[in-house]
């Protein structure tokens, strides 16, 4: 993020987060990547101790009552650690958004408050084996029986599953209805009928407790329904904002530090009698990386300001989708540039570049693939286009603009 855009309070927050990031043991990051740690709860507990979880949520529940502009500043710094640690940090914001916006006062006291203290850990049970991007095609079912629902189904690729005390689950409650009117959201405690299986050998983004969650005849109290029966679509669309905002903002800090690492390396590594930074093949990759980094930071910060200032939900969806796509793809390019600058040594574990590259690949897939982002961006744009505006109509500025017989559309 850009210092000159920050208030003094935001600079203080950034420095707090940087202090926390420096606290994280190197060995924790290495052990997570090696699969020796499956859920680093002490990391969340330390963040909670510093009052750094759920920054946007009300003070009465343990947050700071801040805005998105503040949270993206924090997320950019958290991203210096690893994608796994950034994701676990973000889950509080993602699941917390649904409970804070749609939950009852009782749900906020029972779940949101302890989550911000890291007394409870959460995970979002969204993806299904057959689903992927087809969220509304969920086959997990919840049938009501008096004062509880019976939940059956399975979810996979659930980050944080290993350590979660409760899951935020979407299930079909109205079979036969149009898909968008059939989904409900539930808070499901870990308990009888809830089985977590750690089955994935991941390319990267390891140590976050990613697993498969099976629900077999799980009794979910009616009071754990969030947002009303068959209203899960509204909850989902709201949750997609923090899903994609955290993904985008989390890609700023890591690539920033990696291109700095590569640039420093280029001032020391010599070839053909000179530092390799003197070759355009190297220095231009640094320049291209800085352009992408500054553009990504600008887009995510602008998007955060737009949400904080209350732009329309449709425009916010477009901006959030643009930010998620552009920031994640920029991160991928920057990390590849860093590896190319440093050459073969960056492909080894002597430097953290290879781990960052493995981690980064996932963020272009999760929280909605970048192809889905394209779908949303163009969809919202064409809706805006149909509404018209009061900008000068440049179609009339051509010399033969009146030649209507030449403007054939069918």
C-alpha positions as CSV (number, residue, x, y, z in Angstrom):
1,X,0.0,0.0,0.0
2,X,1.1,3.6,-0.4
3,X,2.2,5.4,2.7
4,X,1.1,8.8,1.4
5,X,-2.5,7.6,1.2
6,X,-2.6,6.3,4.8
7,X,-3.8,8.2,7.8
8,X,-1.6,8.2,10.9
9,X,-3.9,5.5,12.4
10,X,-3.5,3.3,9.4
11,X,0.2,3.7,9.5
12,X,0.1,2.6,13.2
13,X,-2.0,-0.4,12.2
14,X,0.4,-1.4,9.5
15,X,3.3,-1.2,11.9
16,X,1.4,-3.3,14.4
17,X,0.8,-6.0,11.7
18,X,4.4,-5.8,10.6
19,X,5.5,-6.4,14.2
20,X,3.2,-9.5,14.3
21,X,4.6,-10.7,11.0
22,X,8.1,-10.5,12.4
23,X,7.0,-12.5,15.4
24,X,5.9,-15.5,13.4
25,X,8.7,-18.1,13.7
26,X,10.5,-19.1,10.6
27,X,10.2,-22.7,11.7
28,X,6.4,-22.6,11.7
29,X,6.4,-21.6,8.0
30,X,8.9,-24.3,7.1
31,X,7.1,-27.0,9.1
32,X,3.7,-26.1,7.6
33,X,5.2,-26.4,4.1
34,X,6.8,-29.7,5.1
35,X,3.4,-31.0,6.3
36,X,4.7,-31.3,9.9
37,X,2.0,-28.8,11.1
38,X,-1.6,-29.2,10.0
39,X,-3.2,-26.3,11.9
40,X,-1.2,-23.5,13.6
41,X,-3.6,-22.4,16.2
42,X,-1.0,-20.6,18.2
43,X,-0.6,-18.2,15.2
44,X,-4.3,-17.2,15.4
45,X,-4.1,-17.0,19.2
46,X,-1.2,-14.5,19.0
47,X,-3.1,-12.4,16.4
48,X,-6.1,-12.4,18.7
49,X,-3.9,-11.4,21.6
50,X,-2.8,-8.3,19.6
51,X,-6.4,-7.6,18.7
52,X,-5.7,-8.1,15.0
53,X,-8.5,-10.5,14.1
54,X,-11.7,-9.3,12.5
55,X,-10.6,-5.7,12.3
56,X,-13.9,-4.6,10.5
57,X,-16.2,-6.0,13.1
58,X,-17.8,-4.1,16.0
59,X,-15.7,-3.4,19.1
60,X,-18.4,-5.1,21.3
61,X,-17.5,-8.4,19.7
62,X,-13.8,-7.9,19.8
63,X,-13.1,-6.1,16.5
64,X,-11.9,-2.6,16.0
65,X,-14.8,-1.2,13.9
66,X,-12.5,-0.4,11.0
67,X,-13.2,-0.4,7.3
68,X,-12.0,-2.3,4.3
69,X,-9.3,0.4,3.6
70,X,-7.8,-0.5,6.9
71,X,-8.2,-4.3,6.5
72,X,-6.4,-4.4,3.1
73,X,-3.5,-2.6,4.6
74,X,-3.3,-5.3,7.3
75,X,-3.8,-8.1,4.7
76,X,-1.0,-6.8,2.5
77,X,1.4,-7.2,5.4
78,X,0.1,-10.6,6.5
79,X,0.7,-11.8,2.9
80,X,4.4,-11.5,3.5
81,X,4.2,-14.8,5.5
82,X,2.6,-17.4,3.3
83,X,-0.7,-18.0,1.5
84,X,-1.7,-20.5,4.1
85,X,-1.2,-18.2,7.1
86,X,-2.9,-15.4,5.1
87,X,-5.9,-17.6,4.4
88,X,-6.3,-18.7,8.0
89,X,-6.2,-15.1,9.1
90,X,-8.7,-14.2,6.4
91,X,-11.2,-16.9,7.4
92,X,-12.1,-14.9,10.5
93,X,-13.1,-12.0,8.1
94,X,-14.9,-14.2,5.7
95,X,-17.1,-16.3,8.0
96,X,-17.3,-13.4,10.4
97,X,-18.9,-11.3,7.6
98,X,-21.8,-13.7,7.3
99,X,-22.4,-13.9,11.1
100,X,-22.0,-10.1,11.6
101,X,-24.3,-9.2,8.7
102,X,-26.9,-11.9,8.9
103,X,-26.5,-13.5,12.3
104,X,-28.7,-13.1,15.3
105,X,-27.4,-11.4,18.5
106,X,-27.1,-14.8,20.1
107,X,-25.1,-16.2,17.1
108,X,-22.7,-13.2,17.4
109,X,-22.2,-13.7,21.1
110,X,-21.8,-17.5,20.8
111,X,-19.6,-17.6,17.6
112,X,-18.3,-14.3,16.4
113,X,-17.0,-13.0,19.7
114,X,-15.0,-16.1,20.6
115,X,-13.7,-16.4,17.0
116,X,-12.2,-12.9,17.2
117,X,-10.5,-14.1,20.4
118,X,-9.3,-17.3,18.7
119,X,-11.2,-19.2,21.4
120,X,-13.1,-20.8,18.5
121,X,-11.6,-21.6,15.1
122,X,-13.8,-21.6,12.0
123,X,-13.8,-22.9,8.4
124,X,-16.0,-22.3,5.5
125,X,-17.6,-25.4,4.0
126,X,-18.4,-24.3,0.5
127,X,-16.9,-26.5,-2.3
128,X,-18.3,-29.9,-3.1
129,X,-16.8,-32.8,-5.1
130,X,-19.0,-32.2,-8.1
131,X,-19.4,-28.5,-7.6
132,X,-16.4,-26.3,-8.0
133,X,-17.6,-23.1,-9.5
134,X,-21.2,-24.4,-9.6
135,X,-21.9,-23.3,-6.0
136,X,-25.7,-23.3,-6.4
137,X,-25.6,-26.9,-7.6
138,X,-24.8,-28.0,-4.0
139,X,-26.0,-31.5,-3.2
140,X,-25.5,-31.3,0.5
141,X,-29.0,-31.5,2.0
142,X,-30.5,-30.2,5.2
143,X,-34.0,-31.4,6.1
144,X,-36.0,-29.8,8.9
145,X,-37.4,-32.0,11.7
146,X,-39.0,-29.8,14.3
147,X,-36.5,-27.7,16.1
148,X,-33.4,-29.0,14.2
149,X,-32.2,-29.8,10.7
150,X,-30.6,-33.1,9.7
151,X,-27.6,-32.4,7.5
152,X,-26.1,-34.9,5.1
153,X,-23.4,-34.4,2.4
154,X,-19.8,-33.6,2.0
155,X,-17.5,-30.7,1.2
156,X,-13.9,-30.7,0.1
157,X,-10.9,-28.4,-0.2
158,X,-11.9,-26.9,3.1
159,X,-9.1,-24.7,4.4
160,X,-8.9,-24.8,8.2
161,X,-10.9,-28.0,8.4
162,X,-8.4,-29.8,10.6
163,X,-8.6,-27.1,13.4
164,X,-12.1,-25.8,13.0
165,X,-14.4,-25.9,16.0
166,X,-17.4,-25.0,13.7
167,X,-18.1,-24.8,10.0
168,X,-20.1,-22.4,8.0
169,X,-22.0,-24.7,5.7
170,X,-24.3,-24.1,2.7
171,X,-26.9,-26.8,2.1
172,X,-30.0,-27.4,-0.1
173,X,-33.1,-27.0,1.9
174,X,-35.7,-26.7,-0.9
175,X,-35.2,-29.6,-3.4
176,X,-37.0,-28.9,-6.7
177,X,-36.8,-25.1,-6.4
178,X,-34.7,-23.0,-8.6
179,X,-31.1,-23.4,-7.3
180,X,-30.7,-19.8,-6.1
181,X,-33.8,-20.2,-4.0
182,X,-32.9,-23.5,-2.5
183,X,-29.8,-22.9,-0.5
184,X,-29.5,-22.1,3.3
185,X,-26.5,-21.3,5.4
186,X,-25.8,-22.9,8.8
187,X,-23.3,-22.8,11.6
188,X,-22.4,-26.4,12.2
189,X,-20.5,-27.3,15.4
190,X,-17.9,-30.0,15.2
191,X,-19.4,-33.0,16.9
192,X,-21.3,-36.2,16.2
193,X,-21.7,-36.9,12.5
194,X,-19.1,-34.4,11.5
195,X,-15.9,-36.2,10.1
196,X,-12.8,-34.4,8.9
197,X,-10.5,-36.2,6.7
198,X,-7.1,-34.8,5.8
199,X,-6.6,-36.4,2.4
200,X,-4.9,-33.9,0.2
201,X,-1.2,-33.7,-0.8
202,X,-1.1,-30.2,-1.9
203,X,1.3,-28.6,-4.4
204,X,1.6,-25.6,-2.1
205,X,-0.4,-23.6,0.4
206,X,0.3,-26.4,2.9
207,X,-0.2,-26.5,6.7
208,X,-3.6,-24.8,6.7
209,X,-5.5,-27.9,7.6
210,X,-7.2,-28.3,4.2
211,X,-9.4,-31.4,4.2
212,X,-12.6,-33.1,3.3
213,X,-15.6,-32.7,5.7
214,X,-18.3,-35.4,5.8
215,X,-21.7,-34.7,7.3
216,X,-23.8,-37.8,8.2
217,X,-27.2,-37.2,9.9
218,X,-25.8,-34.2,11.8
219,X,-28.4,-32.5,13.9
220,X,-28.2,-28.7,13.5
221,X,-30.4,-26.6,15.8
222,X,-32.8,-24.2,14.0
223,X,-31.1,-21.4,15.9
224,X,-27.9,-22.1,13.9
225,X,-29.6,-21.2,10.6
226,X,-28.1,-17.9,9.3
227,X,-30.1,-15.4,7.3
228,X,-33.3,-17.4,7.0
229,X,-34.3,-20.6,5.3
230,X,-33.6,-20.7,1.5
231,X,-31.8,-17.3,1.9
232,X,-28.3,-18.7,1.6
233,X,-27.8,-17.0,-1.8
234,X,-27.9,-13.6,-0.2
235,X,-25.4,-14.7,2.5
236,X,-23.1,-16.2,-0.2
237,X,-23.1,-13.1,-2.3
238,X,-22.1,-11.0,0.7
239,X,-19.4,-13.5,1.7
240,X,-17.9,-13.3,-1.7
241,X,-16.8,-9.8,-1.0
242,X,-14.4,-10.7,1.8
243,X,-13.5,-14.0,0.0
244,X,-12.2,-12.1,-3.0
245,X,-11.0,-9.0,-1.2
246,X,-8.8,-11.0,1.2
247,X,-7.4,-13.1,-1.8
248,X,-6.5,-9.9,-3.7
249,X,-5.1,-7.9,-0.8
250,X,-3.1,-11.0,0.4
251,X,-1.1,-11.0,-2.8
252,X,0.5,-7.6,-2.3
253,X,3.1,-8.1,0.5
254,X,4.6,-11.4,-0.6
255,X,5.4,-10.4,-4.2
256,X,6.6,-7.0,-3.0
257,X,9.2,-8.6,-0.8
258,X,10.1,-11.2,-3.4
259,X,10.9,-8.7,-6.1
260,X,13.0,-6.8,-3.5
261,X,14.8,-10.0,-2.8
262,X,15.5,-10.6,-6.5
263,X,16.5,-7.0,-7.1
264,X,19.0,-7.2,-4.2
265,X,20.3,-10.4,-5.6
266,X,20.8,-8.8,-9.0
267,X,23.1,-6.1,-7.5
268,X,25.4,-8.8,-6.1
269,X,25.3,-11.6,-8.7
270,X,27.8,-11.0,-11.5
271,X,28.0,-12.5,-15.0
272,X,30.1,-11.4,-18.0
273,X,32.0,-9.2,-15.7
274,X,29.2,-7.0,-14.3
275,X,26.2,-7.1,-11.9
276,X,23.3,-8.7,-13.7
277,X,21.1,-5.8,-12.8
278,X,22.9,-4.0,-15.7
279,X,21.3,-6.3,-18.2
280,X,18.0,-5.2,-19.6
281,X,16.7,-8.7,-19.5
282,X,16.9,-8.5,-15.7
283,X,16.3,-4.8,-14.9
284,X,13.2,-4.7,-17.2
285,X,11.7,-7.6,-15.2
286,X,12.1,-5.5,-12.1
287,X,10.4,-2.5,-13.8
288,X,7.5,-4.7,-15.0
289,X,7.1,-6.1,-11.6
290,X,7.0,-2.7,-9.9
291,X,4.3,-1.5,-12.4
292,X,2.2,-4.6,-11.7
293,X,2.7,-4.3,-8.0
294,X,1.7,-0.6,-7.8
295,X,-1.3,-1.2,-10.2
296,X,-2.5,-4.1,-8.0
297,X,-2.1,-2.1,-4.8
298,X,-3.9,0.8,-6.4
299,X,-6.8,-1.3,-7.5
300,X,-7.3,-3.2,-4.2
301,X,-7.1,0.0,-2.2
302,X,-9.5,1.8,-4.5
303,X,-11.9,-1.1,-4.3
304,X,-11.7,-1.0,-0.5
305,X,-12.5,2.7,-0.5
306,X,-15.4,2.1,-2.9
307,X,-17.0,-0.4,-0.6
308,X,-16.4,1.7,2.5
309,X,-18.1,4.6,0.7
310,X,-21.2,2.6,-0.2
311,X,-21.1,2.1,-4.0
312,X,-23.8,0.0,-5.4
313,X,-23.6,-3.7,-4.8
314,X,-23.3,-4.4,-8.6
315,X,-20.4,-2.0,-9.0
316,X,-18.7,-3.4,-5.9
317,X,-19.0,-6.9,-7.4
318,X,-17.3,-5.7,-10.5
319,X,-14.5,-4.0,-8.7
320,X,-14.0,-6.9,-6.3
321,X,-13.8,-9.3,-9.2
322,X,-11.4,-7.1,-11.1
323,X,-9.2,-6.8,-8.0
324,X,-9.2,-10.6,-7.3
325,X,-8.3,-11.4,-10.9
326,X,-5.7,-8.7,-11.5
327,X,-4.0,-8.9,-8.1
328,X,-3.6,-12.7,-8.2
329,X,-2.4,-12.8,-11.8
330,X,0.0,-10.0,-11.1
331,X,1.4,-11.8,-8.1
332,X,2.0,-14.9,-10.2
333,X,3.8,-12.8,-12.9
334,X,5.9,-11.0,-10.3
335,X,7.0,-14.2,-8.5
336,X,7.9,-15.8,-11.9
337,X,9.9,-12.7,-12.7
338,X,11.8,-13.0,-9.4
339,X,12.6,-16.6,-10.1
340,X,13.8,-15.8,-13.6
341,X,16.0,-13.0,-12.4
342,X,17.6,-15.2,-9.8
343,X,17.8,-18.2,-12.1
344,X,18.3,-21.8,-11.0
345,X,19.1,-21.0,-7.4
346,X,15.5,-19.7,-7.0
347,X,14.2,-23.1,-8.0
348,X,15.8,-24.6,-4.8
349,X,14.9,-24.2,-1.2
350,X,17.9,-21.9,-0.6
351,X,15.5,-19.1,-1.3
352,X,11.7,-18.9,-0.6
353,X,10.8,-18.1,-4.2
354,X,9.9,-21.7,-5.2
355,X,7.6,-22.0,-2.2
356,X,5.9,-18.7,-3.0
357,X,5.4,-19.9,-6.6
358,X,3.8,-23.1,-5.5
359,X,1.6,-21.2,-3.0
360,X,0.5,-18.6,-5.5
361,X,-0.9,-21.0,-8.1
362,X,-3.9,-21.8,-5.9
363,X,-5.1,-18.2,-5.5
364,X,-6.1,-18.0,-9.1
365,X,-8.4,-21.0,-8.5
366,X,-10.0,-20.5,-5.1
367,X,-12.8,-18.1,-4.1
368,X,-14.0,-18.3,-7.7
369,X,-11.6,-19.0,-10.5
370,X,-10.3,-16.0,-12.4
371,X,-12.4,-17.2,-15.3
372,X,-15.5,-16.7,-13.1
373,X,-14.2,-13.3,-12.3
374,X,-14.2,-12.5,-16.0
375,X,-17.8,-13.7,-16.2
376,X,-18.9,-11.4,-13.3
377,X,-16.9,-8.4,-14.6
378,X,-18.4,-8.4,-18.1
379,X,-21.9,-9.2,-16.7
380,X,-21.9,-6.2,-14.4
381,X,-20.4,-4.0,-17.1
382,X,-23.1,-4.8,-19.7
383,X,-25.8,-4.1,-17.1
384,X,-24.2,-0.7,-16.5
385,X,-24.0,-0.1,-20.2
386,X,-27.7,-0.8,-20.6
387,X,-28.5,1.9,-18.1
388,X,-26.8,4.6,-20.0
389,X,-25.0,7.7,-18.7
390,X,-24.6,11.4,-19.4
391,X,-21.1,11.2,-20.9
392,X,-20.5,12.5,-24.4
393,X,-21.6,10.1,-27.1
394,X,-18.4,9.6,-29.1
395,X,-20.1,7.6,-31.8
396,X,-21.2,10.8,-33.4
397,X,-17.6,12.1,-33.6
398,X,-16.8,10.2,-36.8
399,X,-16.9,12.0,-40.1
400,X,-19.6,9.8,-41.6
401,X,-21.4,9.1,-38.3
402,X,-24.8,9.8,-40.0
403,X,-24.3,7.0,-42.5
404,X,-26.9,4.8,-40.9
405,X,-27.2,2.5,-43.9
406,X,-23.6,1.5,-43.3
407,X,-24.3,0.5,-39.6
408,X,-25.7,-2.9,-40.2
409,X,-26.2,-5.1,-37.1
410,X,-28.0,-8.1,-38.4
